[in-house]
Amino acid sequence: MAATHTSYHHGDLRQAVLRAALEVIAGEGVTGISLRDLARRAEVSHAAPAHHFKDKAGLLTAIATEGFDLLAAALGEVPADAPHRLREMGARYVEFALSHPAHFEVMFQPRLLHDDAPELVAAKARAYAPLRSGVEDLPESGRNPDARRAGLAAWSLAHGFATLQLGGSLPELDADPATTFRSLVADAPQFP
């Protein structure tokens, strides 16, 4: 009996499907994702991706989890005693977004994810820990409630800048967008 489908054995089907999904998101956006199409791209049965992810939200949750872990690693590279630590974490956030645009597109869309999945919740906590630490290290923040507002402001600046940069809405002021971010934030009143 002749096979009608090319059989291909992946050493890690889960990773192969994730990589294919990231390529689709980078080219077509999240709306271009379909488990059946990803199975075709990976040359496996249409049911194989569902075995690992159950549904599209499960796949996107895995991508978001991976993204938050990558972001945590990028933010964690900023030494605790770095001058202008919070500013440097913002620049690393921008660099992460520009280096991983497909992850970035998925990470902040909770309606597309299993937002309460334990692995996603843990990855988010790992990514937010350096930011929280950076805000708490500010001389005037201490343990007062304004530290949460300062953290939200810092995150909003970096996230907004990255989003605008990815959308092609910002003028090119420097060869490196992270350099532009650093200089803009340095010029902002009362930003550490």
CORZILIN-V600300 format. One record per backbone hydrogen bond with DSSP energy under -1.0 kcal/mol. CO is the residue of the C=O (numbers start at 1). NH is the residue of the N-H. Records with the same first field share a line. If there is no record, write none. Layout:
CO = NH + NH
This chain:
12 = 16
13 = 17
14 = 18
15 = 19
16 = 20
17 = 21
18 = 22
19 = 23
20 = 24
21 = 25
22 = 26
23 = 27
24 = 28
25 = 29
29 = 32
30 = 33
34 = 38
35 = 39
36 = 40
37 = 41
38 = 42
39 = 44
45 = 48
47 = 51
49 = 53
50 = 54
53 = 55
55 = 59
56 = 60
57 = 61
58 = 62
59 = 63
60 = 64
61 = 65
62 = 66
63 = 67
64 = 68
65 = 69
66 = 70
67 = 71
68 = 72
69 = 73
70 = 74
71 = 75
72 = 76
75 = 78
79 = 82
84 = 88
85 = 89
86 = 90
87 = 91
88 = 92
89 = 93
90 = 94
91 = 95
92 = 96
93 = 97
94 = 98
95 = 99
96 = 100
100 = 104
101 = 105
102 = 106
103 = 107
106 = 109
109 = 112
110 = 113
113 = 115
114 = 117
117 = 121
118 = 122
119 = 123
120 = 124
121 = 125
122 = 126
123 = 127
124 = 128
125 = 129
128 = 132
129 = 133
130 = 134
131 = 135
132 = 136
133 = 137
135 = 138
138 = 141 + 142
141 = 144
144 = 147
146 = 150
147 = 151
148 = 152
149 = 153
150 = 154
151 = 155
152 = 156
153 = 157
154 = 158
155 = 159
156 = 160
157 = 161
158 = 162
159 = 163
160 = 164
161 = 165
162 = 166
163 = 167
164 = 169
165 = 168
176 = 180
177 = 181
178 = 182
179 = 183
180 = 184
181 = 185
182 = 186
183 = 187
188 = 191
